[in-house]
Amino acid sequence: MAVAEQGSLTASHSEGHLGMSDARRAKLMDLKRREDLKDALTEKFKGRYGRGAKKEVDEMSVASDVIRKEVDRFSRKAGITEANLMRLERRLQGRAKGTITRNADDASSVCTGVSGYSTMSRARSATSLAGRNVVGGASKKKLPDSYDWTRLDEYASYLHEQDSLRQQLGVHALQRKLRMDLDQQVAEKEQKKTDALEEERRYHQNSLMELERWKEQEQAREEEKHEKIMREKTDRDAQLQYEKQLKSQEEQKRKDEESELVEKIVNEMESEQKKFERKKENTKKAMRRVFEENMEDQRKRSQEEREAREAEAMQMREFNRMLDEQEEQRAEELAQRMERQAALMKKLQENVDGIKKGAGDNDAQRAAAQQEEQDRHFFEAEAVKQNRLHQMRLENQAYLLKQMDEKDGRKNEDKYLQHIQAQILERDTDEYNAIEKQKVIDRRVRNIEHRKDIERQVEYKQRQSVPEMTESEMQINRPLLELVEDTLQKRDANLAANPPVRKHDEDEDI
């Protein structure tokens, strides 16, 4: 689990520092892993030797700052191996038992200057001691004429791999130790579960006993309550009997009062009924008198109407007789008028015949003149009518021409507006095309500049791809170069003798 957490932290940290150099990133990751390991060890030992932890009889609590100082000293001066971890735990156990005091530990640190955890540090600095021996006067080795700077990078990478390998070994040792502690914790937890089950079983037995006692108490309480209820029931029955007796007396009294009241109401209703019948009989007599009077009035009105109709009939007959007489008089007068008119017409005909004989030519002239006058009036009216129609036709034609001119004007305006819009669209299209062409030209210039920049970078990297040392640099760094060559040759020999173990096999072993 610790390895997985460290791997995830390493991945997230490396993603956040892509612009950092590999050496600095590796150094920072080593520091982070070391701090995480220190925190894990501190928490583990606090849980084992701190306050409130489960300890042996002869052990006492160790202060948190003391545990923190021991872990810090271990991380500074010792490598992370299983032996060193066991040694650290023995030191803390000695402090818990009182066999190691604070003053003795400080004195040993002052005198020696090197902790008991320095085994891995001495192994890690073997290469540096070998380098000092070379500088101090070992036999000089023959170096090649040209030396590549990448060889130093390879040497640094090899050192980093060795540090990582030692770090992984320490982590694996810590994991095994943590696994042992976890197994112990699991066993303790199982024991706690067993103890808890036993405690629950005892609690269950005690609960059952308490339940039985509670049931007995409840039974006694129920019996007492039943007796109390029976006494209350007897008292309530007696009280109920007394209340029933009172109610029966009140009911009898109420019935007597109601019978008296009913009898009184019946008597009053009978008297009212008699009064109503007498009133009804008087009303019938009054109505009968009124009906008889109405019948007498109706008979009188009928007699008067019959007499009036007879008188009106007599007047109508007299009026018709008078009309007949007047009609006969008018017929006689009409006959006399017709006779006089016939005589007058006969005389007029005789006069007309005499006038025709003397004035026949004058009638023909008057008829011709009248005909000419009529023709003249007709032609004048026709001419006025034609002139009016011609004028109306001209007005209609002028109106239609005006409408046609207005329509042509609107068409010309629409054509002018369309022409303006076409010019605007054409101008916008030209501007857009010019902008797009300029964009293409700018993009092409930008691409050319980028290509030139990339070509310059490629050329620079090609020049820097084989960084070789100068003769003076080789002479200045000769001890370092001999140390690098010696270390890398030993590495190659070790790899040839002991092939590297695959990552899959390591994971299975872990």
ZIFENLIN-V22816 format. One record per residue. N is the residue number from 1. RES is the residue in one letter. SS is DSSP state (2 for helix, 1 for strand, 0 for the rest). PHI is phi in radians with two decimals (* if undefined). Layout:
# ZIFENLIN-V22816
n:N res:RES ss:SS phi:PHI
n:N res:RES ss:SS phi:PHI
This chain:
# ZIFENLIN-V22816
n:1 res:M ss:0 phi:*
n:2 res:A ss:2 phi:-1.12
n:3 res:V ss:2 phi:-1.14
n:4 res:A ss:2 phi:-1.10
n:5 res:E ss:2 phi:-1.12
n:6 res:Q ss:2 phi:-1.14
n:7 res:G ss:2 phi:-1.14
n:8 res:S ss:2 phi:-1.14
n:9 res:L ss:2 phi:-1.13
n:10 res:T ss:2 phi:-1.12
n:11 res:A ss:2 phi:-1.12
n:12 res:S ss:2 phi:-1.13
n:13 res:H ss:2 phi:-1.17
n:14 res:S ss:2 phi:-1.21
n:15 res:E ss:2 phi:-1.18
n:16 res:G ss:2 phi:-1.39
n:17 res:H ss:0 phi:-2.23
n:18 res:L ss:0 phi:-1.17
n:19 res:G ss:0 phi:-1.44
n:20 res:M ss:0 phi:-1.55
n:21 res:S ss:0 phi:-1.21
n:22 res:D ss:2 phi:-1.14
n:23 res:A ss:2 phi:-1.13
n:24 res:R ss:2 phi:-1.20
n:25 res:R ss:2 phi:-1.10
n:26 res:A ss:2 phi:-1.11
n:27 res:K ss:2 phi:-1.11
n:28 res:L ss:2 phi:-1.13
n:29 res:M ss:2 phi:-1.16
n:30 res:D ss:2 phi:-1.09
n:31 res:L ss:2 phi:-1.10
n:32 res:K ss:2 phi:-1.15
n:33 res:R ss:2 phi:-1.09
n:34 res:R ss:2 phi:-1.12
n:35 res:E ss:2 phi:-1.15
n:36 res:D ss:2 phi:-1.09
n:37 res:L ss:2 phi:-1.12
n:38 res:K ss:2 phi:-1.06
n:39 res:D ss:2 phi:-1.09
n:40 res:A ss:2 phi:-1.14
n:41 res:L ss:2 phi:-1.14
n:42 res:T ss:2 phi:-1.07
n:43 res:E ss:2 phi:-1.12
n:44 res:K ss:2 phi:-1.10
n:45 res:F ss:2 phi:-1.25
n:46 res:K ss:2 phi:-1.11
n:47 res:G ss:2 phi:-1.17
n:48 res:R ss:2 phi:-1.59
n:49 res:Y ss:2 phi:-2.06
n:50 res:G ss:0 phi:-1.36
n:51 res:R ss:0 phi:-1.27
n:52 res:G ss:0 phi:1.48
n:53 res:A ss:0 phi:-1.44
n:54 res:K ss:0 phi:-1.43
n:55 res:K ss:0 phi:-2.16
n:56 res:E ss:0 phi:-1.26
n:57 res:V ss:0 phi:-1.20
n:58 res:D ss:0 phi:-1.56
n:59 res:E ss:0 phi:-1.85
n:60 res:M ss:0 phi:-2.24
n:61 res:S ss:0 phi:-1.27
n:62 res:V ss:0 phi:-1.90
n:63 res:A ss:0 phi:-1.13
n:64 res:S ss:2 phi:-1.15
n:65 res:D ss:2 phi:-1.20
n:66 res:V ss:2 phi:-1.18
n:67 res:I ss:2 phi:-1.08
n:68 res:R ss:2 phi:-1.09
n:69 res:K ss:2 phi:-1.14
n:70 res:E ss:2 phi:-1.08
n:71 res:V ss:2 phi:-1.17
n:72 res:D ss:2 phi:-1.10
n:73 res:R ss:2 phi:-1.12
n:74 res:F ss:2 phi:-1.12
n:75 res:S ss:2 phi:-1.22
n:76 res:R ss:2 phi:-1.37
n:77 res:K ss:2 phi:-2.01
n:78 res:A ss:0 phi:-2.37
n:79 res:G ss:0 phi:-1.43
n:80 res:I ss:0 phi:-1.58
n:81 res:T ss:0 phi:-2.21
n:82 res:E ss:2 phi:-1.14
n:83 res:A ss:2 phi:-1.12
n:84 res:N ss:2 phi:-1.17
n:85 res:L ss:2 phi:-1.13
n:86 res:M ss:2 phi:-1.11
n:87 res:R ss:2 phi:-1.13
n:88 res:L ss:2 phi:-1.11
n:89 res:E ss:2 phi:-1.15
n:90 res:R ss:2 phi:-1.13
n:91 res:R ss:2 phi:-1.13
n:92 res:L ss:2 phi:-1.16
n:93 res:Q ss:2 phi:-1.16
n:94 res:G ss:2 phi:-1.12
n:95 res:R ss:2 phi:-1.14
n:96 res:A ss:2 phi:-1.15
n:97 res:K ss:2 phi:-1.51
n:98 res:G ss:0 phi:1.54
n:99 res:T ss:0 phi:-1.38
n:100 res:I ss:0 phi:-2.02
n:101 res:T ss:0 phi:-1.75
n:102 res:R ss:2 phi:-1.26
n:103 res:N ss:2 phi:-1.21
n:104 res:A ss:2 phi:-1.13
n:105 res:D ss:2 phi:-1.13
n:106 res:D ss:2 phi:-1.15
n:107 res:A ss:2 phi:-1.14
n:108 res:S ss:2 phi:-1.13
n:109 res:S ss:2 phi:-1.17
n:110 res:V ss:2 phi:-1.21
n:111 res:C ss:2 phi:-1.25
n:112 res:T ss:2 phi:-1.52
n:113 res:G ss:0 phi:1.38
n:114 res:V ss:0 phi:-2.28
n:115 res:S ss:0 phi:-1.35
n:116 res:G ss:0 phi:-1.21
n:117 res:Y ss:0 phi:-1.59
n:118 res:S ss:0 phi:-1.47
n:119 res:T ss:2 phi:-1.09
n:120 res:M ss:2 phi:-1.23
n:121 res:S ss:2 phi:-1.15
n:122 res:R ss:2 phi:-1.16
n:123 res:A ss:2 phi:-1.15
n:124 res:R ss:2 phi:-1.21
n:125 res:S ss:0 phi:-1.64
n:126 res:A ss:2 phi:-1.09
n:127 res:T ss:2 phi:-1.13
n:128 res:S ss:2 phi:-1.14
n:129 res:L ss:2 phi:-1.11
n:130 res:A ss:2 phi:-1.10
n:131 res:G ss:2 phi:-1.10
n:132 res:R ss:2 phi:-1.15
n:133 res:N ss:2 phi:-1.11
n:134 res:V ss:2 phi:-1.13
n:135 res:V ss:2 phi:-1.16
n:136 res:G ss:0 phi:-1.29
n:137 res:G ss:0 phi:2.37
n:138 res:A ss:0 phi:-1.17
n:139 res:S ss:0 phi:-1.13
n:140 res:K ss:0 phi:-1.32
n:141 res:K ss:0 phi:-1.66
n:142 res:K ss:0 phi:-1.37
n:143 res:L ss:0 phi:-1.67
n:144 res:P ss:0 phi:-1.18
n:145 res:D ss:0 phi:-1.15
n:146 res:S ss:0 phi:-2.19
n:147 res:Y ss:0 phi:-2.31
n:148 res:D ss:1 phi:-1.65
n:149 res:W ss:0 phi:-1.13
n:150 res:T ss:2 phi:-1.15
n:151 res:R ss:2 phi:-1.12
n:152 res:L ss:2 phi:-1.18
n:153 res:D ss:2 phi:-1.09
n:154 res:E ss:2 phi:-1.12
n:155 res:Y ss:2 phi:-1.13
n:156 res:A ss:2 phi:-1.12
n:157 res:S ss:2 phi:-1.12
n:158 res:Y ss:2 phi:-1.14
n:159 res:L ss:2 phi:-1.10
n:160 res:H ss:2 phi:-1.12
n:161 res:E ss:2 phi:-1.11
n:162 res:Q ss:2 phi:-1.10
n:163 res:D ss:2 phi:-1.09
n:164 res:S ss:2 phi:-1.09
n:165 res:L ss:2 phi:-1.11
n:166 res:R ss:2 phi:-1.10
n:167 res:Q ss:2 phi:-1.10
n:168 res:Q ss:2 phi:-1.14
n:169 res:L ss:2 phi:-1.07
n:170 res:G ss:2 phi:-1.09
n:171 res:V ss:2 phi:-1.13
n:172 res:H ss:2 phi:-1.10
n:173 res:A ss:2 phi:-1.10
n:174 res:L ss:2 phi:-1.10
n:175 res:Q ss:2 phi:-1.11
n:176 res:R ss:2 phi:-1.10
n:177 res:K ss:2 phi:-1.11
n:178 res:L ss:2 phi:-1.12
n:179 res:R ss:2 phi:-1.13
n:180 res:M ss:2 phi:-1.07
n:181 res:D ss:2 phi:-1.12
n:182 res:L ss:2 phi:-1.13
n:183 res:D ss:2 phi:-1.07
n:184 res:Q ss:2 phi:-1.11
n:185 res:Q ss:2 phi:-1.11
n:186 res:V ss:2 phi:-1.11
n:187 res:A ss:2 phi:-1.10
n:188 res:E ss:2 phi:-1.09
n:189 res:K ss:2 phi:-1.15
n:190 res:E ss:2 phi:-1.10
n:191 res:Q ss:2 phi:-1.07
n:192 res:K ss:2 phi:-1.09
n:193 res:K ss:2 phi:-1.12
n:194 res:T ss:2 phi:-1.09
n:195 res:D ss:2 phi:-1.07
n:196 res:A ss:2 phi:-1.13
n:197 res:L ss:2 phi:-1.11
n:198 res:E ss:2 phi:-1.11
n:199 res:E ss:2 phi:-1.11
n:200 res:E ss:2 phi:-1.12
n:201 res:R ss:2 phi:-1.09
n:202 res:R ss:2 phi:-1.09
n:203 res:Y ss:2 phi:-1.10
n:204 res:H ss:2 phi:-1.16
n:205 res:Q ss:2 phi:-1.08
n:206 res:N ss:2 phi:-1.09
n:207 res:S ss:2 phi:-1.11
n:208 res:L ss:2 phi:-1.10
n:209 res:M ss:2 phi:-1.09
n:210 res:E ss:2 phi:-1.10
n:211 res:L ss:2 phi:-1.14
n:212 res:E ss:2 phi:-1.09
n:213 res:R ss:2 phi:-1.08
n:214 res:W ss:2 phi:-1.12
n:215 res:K ss:2 phi:-1.11
n:216 res:E ss:2 phi:-1.09
n:217 res:Q ss:2 phi:-1.09
n:218 res:E ss:2 phi:-1.15
n:219 res:Q ss:2 phi:-1.10
n:220 res:A ss:2 phi:-1.10
n:221 res:R ss:2 phi:-1.13
n:222 res:E ss:2 phi:-1.17
n:223 res:E ss:2 phi:-1.11
n:224 res:E ss:2 phi:-1.08
n:225 res:K ss:2 phi:-1.13
n:226 res:H ss:2 phi:-1.12
n:227 res:E ss:2 phi:-1.06
n:228 res:K ss:2 phi:-1.10
n:229 res:I ss:2 phi:-1.13
n:230 res:M ss:2 phi:-1.12
n:231 res:R ss:2 phi:-1.07
n:232 res:E ss:2 phi:-1.10
n:233 res:K ss:2 phi:-1.14
n:234 res:T ss:2 phi:-1.06
n:235 res:D ss:2 phi:-1.11
n:236 res:R ss:2 phi:-1.15
n:237 res:D ss:2 phi:-1.12
n:238 res:A ss:2 phi:-1.10
n:239 res:Q ss:2 phi:-1.13
n:240 res:L ss:2 phi:-1.15
n:241 res:Q ss:2 phi:-1.09
n:242 res:Y ss:2 phi:-1.09
n:243 res:E ss:2 phi:-1.14
n:244 res:K ss:2 phi:-1.13
n:245 res:Q ss:2 phi:-1.08
n:246 res:L ss:2 phi:-1.07
n:247 res:K ss:2 phi:-1.15
n:248 res:S ss:2 phi:-1.12
n:249 res:Q ss:2 phi:-1.07
n:250 res:E ss:2 phi:-1.08
n:251 res:E ss:2 phi:-1.15
n:252 res:Q ss:2 phi:-1.10
n:253 res:K ss:2 phi:-1.09
n:254 res:R ss:2 phi:-1.14
n:255 res:K ss:2 phi:-1.14
n:256 res:D ss:2 phi:-1.05
n:257 res:E ss:2 phi:-1.06
n:258 res:E ss:2 phi:-1.16
n:259 res:S ss:2 phi:-1.13
n:260 res:E ss:2 phi:-1.06
n:261 res:L ss:2 phi:-1.13
n:262 res:V ss:2 phi:-1.15
n:263 res:E ss:2 phi:-1.11
n:264 res:K ss:2 phi:-1.07
n:265 res:I ss:2 phi:-1.12
n:266 res:V ss:2 phi:-1.10
n:267 res:N ss:2 phi:-1.05
n:268 res:E ss:2 phi:-1.12
n:269 res:M ss:2 phi:-1.18
n:270 res:E ss:2 phi:-1.12
n:271 res:S ss:2 phi:-1.11
n:272 res:E ss:2 phi:-1.11
n:273 res:Q ss:2 phi:-1.13
n:274 res:K ss:2 phi:-1.07
n:275 res:K ss:2 phi:-1.04
n:276 res:F ss:2 phi:-1.11
n:277 res:E ss:2 phi:-1.18
n:278 res:R ss:2 phi:-1.06
n:279 res:K ss:2 phi:-1.10
n:280 res:K ss:2 phi:-1.15
n:281 res:E ss:2 phi:-1.14
n:282 res:N ss:2 phi:-1.07
n:283 res:T ss:2 phi:-1.12
n:284 res:K ss:2 phi:-1.13
n:285 res:K ss:2 phi:-1.10
n:286 res:A ss:2 phi:-1.09
n:287 res:M ss:2 phi:-1.15
n:288 res:R ss:2 phi:-1.13
n:289 res:R ss:2 phi:-1.05
n:290 res:V ss:2 phi:-1.08
n:291 res:F ss:2 phi:-1.17
n:292 res:E ss:2 phi:-1.13
n:293 res:E ss:2 phi:-1.08
n:294 res:N ss:2 phi:-1.11
n:295 res:M ss:2 phi:-1.13
n:296 res:E ss:2 phi:-1.15
n:297 res:D ss:2 phi:-1.10
n:298 res:Q ss:2 phi:-1.12
n:299 res:R ss:2 phi:-1.11
n:300 res:K ss:2 phi:-1.13
n:301 res:R ss:2 phi:-1.11
n:302 res:S ss:2 phi:-1.13
n:303 res:Q ss:2 phi:-1.11
n:304 res:E ss:2 phi:-1.17
n:305 res:E ss:2 phi:-1.11
n:306 res:R ss:2 phi:-1.12
n:307 res:E ss:2 phi:-1.15
n:308 res:A ss:2 phi:-1.13
n:309 res:R ss:2 phi:-1.17
n:310 res:E ss:2 phi:-1.12
n:311 res:A ss:2 phi:-1.13
n:312 res:E ss:2 phi:-1.13
n:313 res:A ss:2 phi:-1.12
n:314 res:M ss:2 phi:-1.08
n:315 res:Q ss:2 phi:-1.11
n:316 res:M ss:2 phi:-1.17
n:317 res:R ss:2 phi:-1.10
n:318 res:E ss:2 phi:-1.13
n:319 res:F ss:2 phi:-1.16
n:320 res:N ss:2 phi:-1.16
n:321 res:R ss:2 phi:-1.11
n:322 res:M ss:2 phi:-1.11
n:323 res:L ss:2 phi:-1.11
n:324 res:D ss:2 phi:-1.12
n:325 res:E ss:2 phi:-1.11
n:326 res:Q ss:2 phi:-1.10
n:327 res:E ss:2 phi:-1.18
n:328 res:E ss:2 phi:-1.12
n:329 res:Q ss:2 phi:-1.09
n:330 res:R ss:2 phi:-1.14
n:331 res:A ss:2 phi:-1.12
n:332 res:E ss:2 phi:-1.12
n:333 res:E ss:2 phi:-1.08
n:334 res:L ss:2 phi:-1.15
n:335 res:A ss:2 phi:-1.13
n:336 res:Q ss:2 phi:-1.12
n:337 res:R ss:2 phi:-1.13
n:338 res:M ss:2 phi:-1.14
n:339 res:E ss:2 phi:-1.12
n:340 res:R ss:2 phi:-1.09
n:341 res:Q ss:2 phi:-1.15
n:342 res:A ss:2 phi:-1.13
n:343 res:A ss:2 phi:-1.18
n:344 res:L ss:2 phi:-1.13
n:345 res:M ss:2 phi:-1.16
n:346 res:K ss:2 phi:-1.14
n:347 res:K ss:2 phi:-1.13
n:348 res:L ss:2 phi:-1.13
n:349 res:Q ss:2 phi:-1.20
n:350 res:E ss:2 phi:-1.13
n:351 res:N ss:2 phi:-1.14
n:352 res:V ss:2 phi:-1.10
n:353 res:D ss:2 phi:-1.09
n:354 res:G ss:2 phi:-1.19
n:355 res:I ss:2 phi:-1.20
n:356 res:K ss:2 phi:-1.13
n:357 res:K ss:2 phi:-1.14
n:358 res:G ss:2 phi:-1.61
n:359 res:A ss:0 phi:-2.25
n:360 res:G ss:2 phi:-1.23
n:361 res:D ss:2 phi:-1.17
n:362 res:N ss:2 phi:-1.08
n:363 res:D ss:2 phi:-1.15
n:364 res:A ss:2 phi:-1.13
n:365 res:Q ss:2 phi:-1.16
n:366 res:R ss:2 phi:-1.11
n:367 res:A ss:2 phi:-1.14
n:368 res:A ss:2 phi:-1.14
n:369 res:A ss:2 phi:-1.10
n:370 res:Q ss:2 phi:-1.09
n:371 res:Q ss:2 phi:-1.15
n:372 res:E ss:2 phi:-1.09
n:373 res:E ss:2 phi:-1.06
n:374 res:Q ss:2 phi:-1.13
n:375 res:D ss:2 phi:-1.10
n:376 res:R ss:2 phi:-1.10
n:377 res:H ss:2 phi:-1.05
n:378 res:F ss:2 phi:-1.12
n:379 res:F ss:2 phi:-1.16
n:380 res:E ss:2 phi:-1.10
n:381 res:A ss:2 phi:-1.10
n:382 res:E ss:2 phi:-1.16
n:383 res:A ss:2 phi:-1.11
n:384 res:V ss:2 phi:-1.06
n:385 res:K ss:2 phi:-1.13
n:386 res:Q ss:2 phi:-1.13
n:387 res:N ss:2 phi:-1.07
n:388 res:R ss:2 phi:-1.11
n:389 res:L ss:2 phi:-1.10
n:390 res:H ss:2 phi:-1.12
n:391 res:Q ss:2 phi:-1.12
n:392 res:M ss:2 phi:-1.12
n:393 res:R ss:2 phi:-1.13
n:394 res:L ss:2 phi:-1.12
n:395 res:E ss:2 phi:-1.07
n:396 res:N ss:2 phi:-1.11
n:397 res:Q ss:2 phi:-1.12
n:398 res:A ss:2 phi:-1.10
n:399 res:Y ss:2 phi:-1.12
n:400 res:L ss:2 phi:-1.13
n:401 res:L ss:2 phi:-1.11
n:402 res:K ss:2 phi:-1.11
n:403 res:Q ss:2 phi:-1.09
n:404 res:M ss:2 phi:-1.12
n:405 res:D ss:2 phi:-1.10
n:406 res:E ss:2 phi:-1.08
n:407 res:K ss:2 phi:-1.11
n:408 res:D ss:2 phi:-1.11
n:409 res:G ss:2 phi:-1.11
n:410 res:R ss:2 phi:-1.11
n:411 res:K ss:2 phi:-1.10
n:412 res:N ss:2 phi:-1.12
n:413 res:E ss:2 phi:-1.11
n:414 res:D ss:2 phi:-1.09
n:415 res:K ss:2 phi:-1.11
n:416 res:Y ss:2 phi:-1.17
n:417 res:L ss:2 phi:-1.11
n:418 res:Q ss:2 phi:-1.10
n:419 res:H ss:2 phi:-1.12
n:420 res:I ss:2 phi:-1.09
n:421 res:Q ss:2 phi:-1.08
n:422 res:A ss:2 phi:-1.10
n:423 res:Q ss:2 phi:-1.12
n:424 res:I ss:2 phi:-1.11
n:425 res:L ss:2 phi:-1.11
n:426 res:E ss:2 phi:-1.14
n:427 res:R ss:2 phi:-1.13
n:428 res:D ss:2 phi:-1.10
n:429 res:T ss:2 phi:-1.11
n:430 res:D ss:2 phi:-1.10
n:431 res:E ss:2 phi:-1.12
n:432 res:Y ss:2 phi:-1.09
n:433 res:N ss:2 phi:-1.09
n:434 res:A ss:2 phi:-1.13
n:435 res:I ss:2 phi:-1.11
n:436 res:E ss:2 phi:-1.12
n:437 res:K ss:2 phi:-1.10
n:438 res:Q ss:2 phi:-1.12
n:439 res:K ss:2 phi:-1.08
n:440 res:V ss:2 phi:-1.08
n:441 res:I ss:2 phi:-1.13
n:442 res:D ss:2 phi:-1.10
n:443 res:R ss:2 phi:-1.10
n:444 res:R ss:2 phi:-1.16
n:445 res:V ss:2 phi:-1.11
n:446 res:R ss:2 phi:-1.09
n:447 res:N ss:2 phi:-1.11
n:448 res:I ss:2 phi:-1.14
n:449 res:E ss:2 phi:-1.12
n:450 res:H ss:2 phi:-1.09
n:451 res:R ss:2 phi:-1.12
n:452 res:K ss:2 phi:-1.11
n:453 res:D ss:2 phi:-1.09
n:454 res:I ss:2 phi:-1.13
n:455 res:E ss:2 phi:-1.08
n:456 res:R ss:2 phi:-1.12
n:457 res:Q ss:2 phi:-1.12
n:458 res:V ss:2 phi:-1.09
n:459 res:E ss:2 phi:-1.11
n:460 res:Y ss:2 phi:-1.16
n:461 res:K ss:2 phi:-1.18
n:462 res:Q ss:2 phi:-1.13
n:463 res:R ss:2 phi:-1.20
n:464 res:Q ss:2 phi:-1.61
n:465 res:S ss:0 phi:-1.17
n:466 res:V ss:0 phi:-2.11
n:467 res:P ss:0 phi:-1.30
n:468 res:E ss:1 phi:-1.83
n:469 res:M ss:0 phi:-1.40
n:470 res:T ss:0 phi:-1.44
n:471 res:E ss:2 phi:-1.09
n:472 res:S ss:2 phi:-1.17
n:473 res:E ss:2 phi:-1.12
n:474 res:M ss:2 phi:-1.13
n:475 res:Q ss:2 phi:-1.19
n:476 res:I ss:2 phi:-1.15
n:477 res:N ss:0 phi:-1.73
n:478 res:R ss:2 phi:-1.06
n:479 res:P ss:2 phi:-1.02
n:480 res:L ss:2 phi:-1.15
n:481 res:L ss:2 phi:-1.17
n:482 res:E ss:2 phi:-1.12
n:483 res:L ss:2 phi:-1.09
n:484 res:V ss:2 phi:-1.09
n:485 res:E ss:2 phi:-1.09
n:486 res:D ss:2 phi:-1.08
n:487 res:T ss:2 phi:-1.14
n:488 res:L ss:2 phi:-1.20
n:489 res:Q ss:2 phi:-1.14
n:490 res:K ss:2 phi:-1.10
n:491 res:R ss:2 phi:-1.06
n:492 res:D ss:2 phi:-1.09
n:493 res:A ss:2 phi:-1.14
n:494 res:N ss:2 phi:-1.13
n:495 res:L ss:2 phi:-1.14
n:496 res:A ss:2 phi:-1.18
n:497 res:A ss:2 phi:-1.34
n:498 res:N ss:0 phi:-2.17
n:499 res:P ss:0 phi:-1.06
n:500 res:P ss:0 phi:-1.17
n:501 res:V ss:0 phi:-1.39
n:502 res:R ss:0 phi:-1.19
n:503 res:K ss:2 phi:-1.10
n:504 res:H ss:2 phi:-1.15
n:505 res:D ss:2 phi:-1.13
n:506 res:E ss:2 phi:-1.09
n:507 res:D ss:2 phi:-1.10
n:508 res:E ss:2 phi:-1.14
n:509 res:D ss:2 phi:-1.10
n:510 res:I ss:0 phi:-1.10
